[in-house]
Amino acid sequence: MQVVLGAGAEQFNDPTATLLLQIDCIERDSLELRSVGYAVIPLFVDPREEAQPRRKNLLDYILNQVGMLAFFCFAYSG
């Protein structure tokens, strides 16, 4: 997966930006598309608080370096 926030003269200046991932699957029997979950990841971190910045005008922030995302799946027969 590749995400581009800006290219050339474009700027991306929102330290409170959040990435929302939606996890979809196709049911084996019905072949219908189903949403099975969501993940919310802050793109940037305030290095002093080690948390997502709360203010859009913060000047000192760093890229959030998420090491791994874990998704847990299980079969459900209802």
C-alpha positions, 0 to 999 in steps of 0.5 A: 500500500502506498499513500501520497499526501502531497507532491511537488509544491503541495503541502500537507499541514494537518498534524491531527490527520487520521487514517481510517481503514475499513476491512472488507471480505466476501462471504464464501457462501453468498459471495456478498461483500461485508465490512468486518472491521475498522482501524483508526490510526493517527498519522502524526505524533507529538514527540513530547506527549507521545500521542496524536497532536490535539491542535492543528497549529502545532509545529513540532510533530513527527510521523507515527511509525506504526510497526505492525497492524494486527487483524483478528478474524474468526468464522461465524456460523449463525 
